[in-house]
Amino acid sequence: MSWTQQDLAEKLKVTRQTISAIERNKYSLSLKLAFQIANVFNTKIENVFLG
C-alpha cells in the first residue's frame, strides 16, 4: 500500500494531523478508531496497538 497520511485520514474520517500524531505516538487511540484502523489494514486490533 502506498497511501499518504491524507489518504488514510480520509478513509478513517479524521484529520491528517491526527494520523501524524498517531505515527509519532502523540495520540491516544480510542477503541473505535483502533478498530477502524484494523479494518482498513485488514489486521487484528492487537496489531494496531503492538504494531
PDB file of N, CA, C and O in Angstrom:
ATOM      1  N   MET A   1       0.826  -1.177   0.000  1.00  0.00           N
ATOM      2  CA  MET A   1       0.000   0.000   0.000  1.00  0.00           C
ATOM      3  C   MET A   1       0.872   1.242   0.000  1.00  0.00           C
ATOM      4  O   MET A   1       1.900   1.315   0.673  1.00  0.00           O
ATOM      5  N   SER A   2       0.443   2.169  -0.744  1.00  0.00           N
ATOM      6  CA  SER A   2       1.202   3.403  -0.872  1.00  0.00           C
ATOM      7  C   SER A   2       0.279   4.596  -0.633  1.00  0.00           C
ATOM      8  O   SER A   2       0.019   5.389  -1.538  1.00  0.00           O
ATOM      9  N   TRP A   3      -0.205   4.708   0.590  1.00  0.00           N
ATOM     10  CA  TRP A   3      -1.130   5.771   0.923  1.00  0.00           C
ATOM     11  C   TRP A   3      -0.401   6.923   1.578  1.00  0.00           C
ATOM     12  O   TRP A   3       0.597   6.737   2.275  1.00  0.00           O
ATOM     13  N   THR A   4      -0.909   8.098   1.346  1.00  0.00           N
ATOM     14  CA  THR A   4      -0.405   9.257   2.078  1.00  0.00           C
ATOM     15  C   THR A   4      -1.157   9.345   3.407  1.00  0.00           C
ATOM     16  O   THR A   4      -2.156   8.658   3.619  1.00  0.00           O
ATOM     17  N   GLN A   5      -0.661  10.195   4.283  1.00  0.00           N
ATOM     18  CA  GLN A   5      -1.384  10.441   5.529  1.00  0.00           C
ATOM     19  C   GLN A   5      -2.786  10.954   5.223  1.00  0.00           C
ATOM     20  O   GLN A   5      -3.748  10.588   5.898  1.00  0.00           O
ATOM     21  N   GLN A   6      -2.896  11.794   4.212  1.00  0.00           N
ATOM     22  CA  GLN A   6      -4.186  12.354   3.837  1.00  0.00           C
ATOM     23  C   GLN A   6      -5.138  11.263   3.355  1.00  0.00           C
ATOM     24  O   GLN A   6      -6.319  11.271   3.700  1.00  0.00           O
ATOM     25  N   ASP A   7      -4.628  10.326   2.558  1.00  0.00           N
ATOM     26  CA  ASP A   7      -5.456   9.212   2.080  1.00  0.00           C
ATOM     27  C   ASP A   7      -6.031   8.419   3.253  1.00  0.00           C
ATOM     28  O   ASP A   7      -7.227   8.131   3.297  1.00  0.00           O
ATOM     29  N   LEU A   8      -5.159   8.073   4.200  1.00  0.00           N
ATOM     30  CA  LEU A   8      -5.593   7.300   5.353  1.00  0.00           C
ATOM     31  C   LEU A   8      -6.571   8.109   6.203  1.00  0.00           C
ATOM     32  O   LEU A   8      -7.576   7.577   6.676  1.00  0.00           O
ATOM     33  N   ALA A   9      -6.279   9.375   6.394  1.00  0.00           N
ATOM     34  CA  ALA A   9      -7.166  10.240   7.176  1.00  0.00           C
ATOM     35  C   ALA A   9      -8.570  10.267   6.572  1.00  0.00           C
ATOM     36  O   ALA A   9      -9.564  10.197   7.295  1.00  0.00           O
ATOM     37  N   GLU A  10      -8.644  10.366   5.269  1.00  0.00           N
ATOM     38  CA  GLU A  10      -9.946  10.385   4.606  1.00  0.00           C
ATOM     39  C   GLU A  10     -10.696   9.074   4.792  1.00  0.00           C
ATOM     40  O   GLU A  10     -11.910   9.075   4.991  1.00  0.00           O
ATOM     41  N   LYS A  11      -9.981   7.956   4.728  1.00  0.00           N
ATOM     42  CA  LYS A  11     -10.616   6.651   4.920  1.00  0.00           C
ATOM     43  C   LYS A  11     -11.154   6.510   6.347  1.00  0.00           C
ATOM     44  O   LYS A  11     -12.185   5.875   6.571  1.00  0.00           O
ATOM     45  N   LEU A  12     -10.446   7.108   7.305  1.00  0.00           N
ATOM     46  CA  LEU A  12     -10.827   6.984   8.712  1.00  0.00           C
ATOM     47  C   LEU A  12     -11.701   8.135   9.198  1.00  0.00           C
ATOM     48  O   LEU A  12     -12.207   8.113  10.320  1.00  0.00           O
ATOM     49  N   LYS A  13     -11.873   9.139   8.342  1.00  0.00           N
ATOM     50  CA  LYS A  13     -12.666  10.327   8.691  1.00  0.00           C
ATOM     51  C   LYS A  13     -12.060  11.075   9.883  1.00  0.00           C
ATOM     52  O   LYS A  13     -12.760  11.480  10.812  1.00  0.00           O
ATOM     53  N   VAL A  14     -10.740  11.244   9.823  1.00  0.00           N
ATOM     54  CA  VAL A  14     -10.015  12.055  10.801  1.00  0.00           C
ATOM     55  C   VAL A  14      -9.139  13.022  10.015  1.00  0.00           C
ATOM     56  O   VAL A  14      -9.115  12.978   8.785  1.00  0.00           O
ATOM     57  N   THR A  15      -8.429  13.883  10.708  1.00  0.00           N
ATOM     58  CA  THR A  15      -7.548  14.824  10.020  1.00  0.00           C
ATOM     59  C   THR A  15      -6.185  14.192   9.741  1.00  0.00           C
ATOM     60  O   THR A  15      -5.806  13.196  10.358  1.00  0.00           O
ATOM     61  N   ARG A  16      -5.469  14.786   8.809  1.00  0.00           N
ATOM     62  CA  ARG A  16      -4.111  14.340   8.522  1.00  0.00           C
ATOM     63  C   ARG A  16      -3.233  14.531   9.755  1.00  0.00           C
ATOM     64  O   ARG A  16      -2.322  13.740  10.002  1.00  0.00           O
ATOM     65  N   GLN A  17      -3.508  15.584  10.529  1.00  0.00           N
ATOM     66  CA  GLN A  17      -2.744  15.848  11.746  1.00  0.00           C
ATOM     67  C   GLN A  17      -2.938  14.732  12.772  1.00  0.00           C
ATOM     68  O   GLN A  17      -2.014  14.404  13.517  1.00  0.00           O
ATOM     69  N   THR A  18      -4.137  14.151  12.812  1.00  0.00           N
ATOM     70  CA  THR A  18      -4.376  13.023  13.713  1.00  0.00           C
ATOM     71  C   THR A  18      -3.530  11.829  13.316  1.00  0.00           C
ATOM     72  O   THR A  18      -2.942  11.171  14.174  1.00  0.00           O
ATOM     73  N   ILE A  19      -3.462  11.547  12.037  1.00  0.00           N
ATOM     74  CA  ILE A  19      -2.633  10.432  11.558  1.00  0.00           C
ATOM     75  C   ILE A  19      -1.173  10.680  11.902  1.00  0.00           C
ATOM     76  O   ILE A  19      -0.476   9.770  12.352  1.00  0.00           O
ATOM     77  N   SER A  20      -0.713  11.889  11.697  1.00  0.00           N
ATOM     78  CA  SER A  20       0.664  12.241  12.039  1.00  0.00           C
ATOM     79  C   SER A  20       0.923  12.027  13.526  1.00  0.00           C
ATOM     80  O   SER A  20       1.954  11.467  13.898  1.00  0.00           O
ATOM     81  N   ALA A  21       0.004  12.465  14.378  1.00  0.00           N
ATOM     82  CA  ALA A  21       0.167  12.301  15.821  1.00  0.00           C
ATOM     83  C   ALA A  21       0.185  10.826  16.213  1.00  0.00           C
ATOM     84  O   ALA A  21       0.957  10.426  17.085  1.00  0.00           O
ATOM     85  N   ILE A  22      -0.662  10.014  15.574  1.00  0.00           N
ATOM     86  CA  ILE A  22      -0.670   8.573  15.848  1.00  0.00           C
ATOM     87  C   ILE A  22       0.688   7.976  15.498  1.00  0.00           C
ATOM     88  O   ILE A  22       1.237   7.189  16.269  1.00  0.00           O
ATOM     89  N   GLU A  23       1.227   8.343  14.347  1.00  0.00           N
ATOM     90  CA  GLU A  23       2.524   7.809  13.910  1.00  0.00           C
ATOM     91  C   GLU A  23       3.650   8.189  14.867  1.00  0.00           C
ATOM     92  O   GLU A  23       4.622   7.447  15.013  1.00  0.00           O
ATOM     93  N   ARG A  24       3.521   9.340  15.517  1.00  0.00           N
ATOM     94  CA  ARG A  24       4.555   9.807  16.449  1.00  0.00           C
ATOM     95  C   ARG A  24       4.264   9.426  17.898  1.00  0.00           C
ATOM     96  O   ARG A  24       4.942   9.884  18.818  1.00  0.00           O
ATOM     97  N   ASN A  25       3.243   8.578  18.094  1.00  0.00           N
ATOM     98  CA  ASN A  25       2.838   8.164  19.441  1.00  0.00           C
ATOM     99  C   ASN A  25       2.468   9.343  20.326  1.00  0.00           C
ATOM    100  O   ASN A  25       2.750   9.339  21.524  1.00  0.00           O
ATOM    101  N   LYS A  26       1.840  10.347  19.739  1.00  0.00           N
ATOM    102  CA  LYS A  26       1.416  11.537  20.473  1.00  0.00           C
ATOM    103  C   LYS A  26      -0.104  11.610  20.564  1.00  0.00           C
ATOM    104  O   LYS A  26      -0.659  12.668  20.861  1.00  0.00           O
ATOM    105  N   TYR A  27      -0.775  10.496  20.312  1.00  0.00           N
ATOM    106  CA  TYR A  27      -2.235  10.473  20.274  1.00  0.00           C
ATOM    107  C   TYR A  27      -2.708   9.169  20.892  1.00  0.00           C
ATOM    108  O   TYR A  27      -2.244   8.094  20.510  1.00  0.00           O
ATOM    109  N   SER A  28      -3.619   9.255  21.837  1.00  0.00           N
ATOM    110  CA  SER A  28      -4.193   8.058  22.453  1.00  0.00           C
ATOM    111  C   SER A  28      -5.403   7.612  21.630  1.00  0.00           C
ATOM    112  O   SER A  28      -6.407   8.317  21.532  1.00  0.00           O
ATOM    113  N   LEU A  29      -5.278   6.438  21.051  1.00  0.00           N
ATOM    114  CA  LEU A  29      -6.353   5.919  20.207  1.00  0.00           C
ATOM    115  C   LEU A  29      -7.576   5.539  21.017  1.00  0.00           C
ATOM    116  O   LEU A  29      -7.463   4.959  22.097  1.00  0.00           O
ATOM    117  N   SER A  30      -8.730   5.864  20.497  1.00  0.00           N
ATOM    118  CA  SER A  30      -9.974   5.319  21.049  1.00  0.00           C
ATOM    119  C   SER A  30     -10.122   3.909  20.488  1.00  0.00           C
ATOM    120  O   SER A  30      -9.521   3.568  19.469  1.00  0.00           O
ATOM    121  N   LEU A  31     -10.919   3.106  21.159  1.00  0.00           N
ATOM    122  CA  LEU A  31     -11.159   1.763  20.626  1.00  0.00           C
ATOM    123  C   LEU A  31     -11.831   1.827  19.265  1.00  0.00           C
ATOM    124  O   LEU A  31     -11.527   1.035  18.373  1.00  0.00           O
ATOM    125  N   LYS A  32     -12.746   2.777  19.113  1.00  0.00           N
ATOM    126  CA  LYS A  32     -13.439   2.912  17.834  1.00  0.00           C
ATOM    127  C   LYS A  32     -12.443   3.167  16.700  1.00  0.00           C
ATOM    128  O   LYS A  32     -12.510   2.518  15.656  1.00  0.00           O
ATOM    129  N   LEU A  33     -11.529   4.104  16.904  1.00  0.00           N
ATOM    130  CA  LEU A  33     -10.546   4.421  15.865  1.00  0.00           C
ATOM    131  C   LEU A  33      -9.586   3.245  15.654  1.00  0.00           C
ATOM    132  O   LEU A  33      -9.197   2.956  14.522  1.00  0.00           O
ATOM    133  N   ALA A  34      -9.211   2.580  16.723  1.00  0.00           N
ATOM    134  CA  ALA A  34      -8.323   1.419  16.595  1.00  0.00           C
ATOM    135  C   ALA A  34      -8.981   0.323  15.757  1.00  0.00           C
ATOM    136  O   ALA A  34      -8.326  -0.290  14.914  1.00  0.00           O
ATOM    137  N   PHE A  35     -10.273   0.074  15.983  1.00  0.00           N
ATOM    138  CA  PHE A  35     -10.982  -0.926  15.176  1.00  0.00           C
ATOM    139  C   PHE A  35     -11.069  -0.483  13.721  1.00  0.00           C
ATOM    140  O   PHE A  35     -10.960  -1.309  12.815  1.00  0.00           O
ATOM    141  N   GLN A  36     -11.266   0.809  13.489  1.00  0.00           N
ATOM    142  CA  GLN A  36     -11.320   1.310  12.112  1.00  0.00           C
ATOM    143  C   GLN A  36      -9.970   1.107  11.418  1.00  0.00           C
ATOM    144  O   GLN A  36      -9.922   0.697  10.258  1.00  0.00           O
ATOM    145  N   ILE A  37      -8.886   1.392  12.120  1.00  0.00           N
ATOM    146  CA  ILE A  37      -7.548   1.208  11.546  1.00  0.00           C
ATOM    147  C   ILE A  37      -7.317  -0.265  11.229  1.00  0.00           C
ATOM    148  O   ILE A  37      -6.830  -0.605  10.151  1.00  0.00           O
ATOM    149  N   ALA A  38      -7.665  -1.132  12.166  1.00  0.00           N
ATOM    150  CA  ALA A  38      -7.509  -2.575  11.937  1.00  0.00           C
ATOM    151  C   ALA A  38      -8.299  -3.008  10.711  1.00  0.00           C
ATOM    152  O   ALA A  38      -7.819  -3.811   9.911  1.00  0.00           O
ATOM    153  N   ASN A  39      -9.495  -2.484  10.564  1.00  0.00           N
ATOM    154  CA  ASN A  39     -10.335  -2.841   9.425  1.00  0.00           C
ATOM    155  C   ASN A  39      -9.712  -2.356   8.110  1.00  0.00           C
ATOM    156  O   ASN A  39      -9.679  -3.102   7.131  1.00  0.00           O
ATOM    157  N   VAL A  40      -9.228  -1.133   8.083  1.00  0.00           N
ATOM    158  CA  VAL A  40      -8.625  -0.577   6.863  1.00  0.00           C
ATOM    159  C   VAL A  40      -7.422  -1.414   6.424  1.00  0.00           C
ATOM    160  O   VAL A  40      -7.217  -1.647   5.233  1.00  0.00           O
ATOM    161  N   PHE A  41      -6.632  -1.862   7.399  1.00  0.00           N
ATOM    162  CA  PHE A  41      -5.431  -2.630   7.072  1.00  0.00           C
ATOM    163  C   PHE A  41      -5.661  -4.141   7.116  1.00  0.00           C
ATOM    164  O   PHE A  41      -4.720  -4.922   6.976  1.00  0.00           O
ATOM    165  N   ASN A  42      -6.936  -4.551   7.313  1.00  0.00           N
ATOM    166  CA  ASN A  42      -7.284  -5.967   7.323  1.00  0.00           C
ATOM    167  C   ASN A  42      -6.382  -6.757   8.274  1.00  0.00           C
ATOM    168  O   ASN A  42      -5.764  -7.751   7.893  1.00  0.00           O
ATOM    169  N   THR A  43      -6.327  -6.289   9.516  1.00  0.00           N
ATOM    170  CA  THR A  43      -5.491  -6.934  10.518  1.00  0.00           C
ATOM    171  C   THR A  43      -6.244  -7.005  11.831  1.00  0.00           C
ATOM    172  O   THR A  43      -7.322  -6.427  11.968  1.00  0.00           O
ATOM    173  N   LYS A  44      -5.683  -7.706  12.789  1.00  0.00           N
ATOM    174  CA  LYS A  44      -6.287  -7.797  14.117  1.00  0.00           C
ATOM    175  C   LYS A  44      -6.040  -6.502  14.881  1.00  0.00           C
ATOM    176  O   LYS A  44      -5.040  -5.816  14.667  1.00  0.00           O
ATOM    177  N   ILE A  45      -6.960  -6.185  15.765  1.00  0.00           N
ATOM    178  CA  ILE A  45      -6.810  -4.958  16.556  1.00  0.00           C
ATOM    179  C   ILE A  45      -5.541  -4.989  17.407  1.00  0.00           C
ATOM    180  O   ILE A  45      -4.946  -3.945  17.673  1.00  0.00           O
ATOM    181  N   GLU A  46      -5.129  -6.176  17.830  1.00  0.00           N
ATOM    182  CA  GLU A  46      -3.902  -6.297  18.622  1.00  0.00           C
ATOM    183  C   GLU A  46      -2.710  -5.721  17.877  1.00  0.00           C
ATOM    184  O   GLU A  46      -1.822  -5.121  18.483  1.00  0.00           O
ATOM    185  N   ASN A  47      -2.691  -5.904  16.562  1.00  0.00           N
ATOM    186  CA  ASN A  47      -1.586  -5.399  15.759  1.00  0.00           C
ATOM    187  C   ASN A  47      -1.546  -3.883  15.696  1.00  0.00           C
ATOM    188  O   ASN A  47      -0.484  -3.291  15.503  1.00  0.00           O
ATOM    189  N   VAL A  48      -2.700  -3.256  15.858  1.00  0.00           N
ATOM    190  CA  VAL A  48      -2.737  -1.790  15.869  1.00  0.00           C
ATOM    191  C   VAL A  48      -1.984  -1.264  17.075  1.00  0.00           C
ATOM    192  O   VAL A  48      -1.255  -0.277  16.978  1.00  0.00           O
ATOM    193  N   PHE A  49      -2.162  -1.929  18.224  1.00  0.00           N
ATOM    194  CA  PHE A  49      -1.521  -1.467  19.443  1.00  0.00           C
ATOM    195  C   PHE A  49      -0.087  -1.959  19.580  1.00  0.00           C
ATOM    196  O   PHE A  49       0.733  -1.303  20.222  1.00  0.00           O
ATOM    197  N   LEU A  50       0.221  -3.095  18.990  1.00  0.00           N
ATOM    198  CA  LEU A  50       1.558  -3.663  19.113  1.00  0.00           C
ATOM    199  C   LEU A  50       2.469  -3.267  17.958  1.00  0.00           C
ATOM    200  O   LEU A  50       3.694  -3.328  18.057  1.00  0.00           O
ATOM    201  N   GLY A  51       1.830  -2.856  16.853  1.00  0.00           N
ATOM    202  CA  GLY A  51       2.483  -2.586  15.599  1.00  0.00           C
ATOM    203  C   GLY A  51       3.690  -1.763  15.668  1.00  0.00           C
ATOM    204  O   GLY A  51       4.307  -1.486  14.640  1.00  0.00           O
TER     205      GLY A  51
END
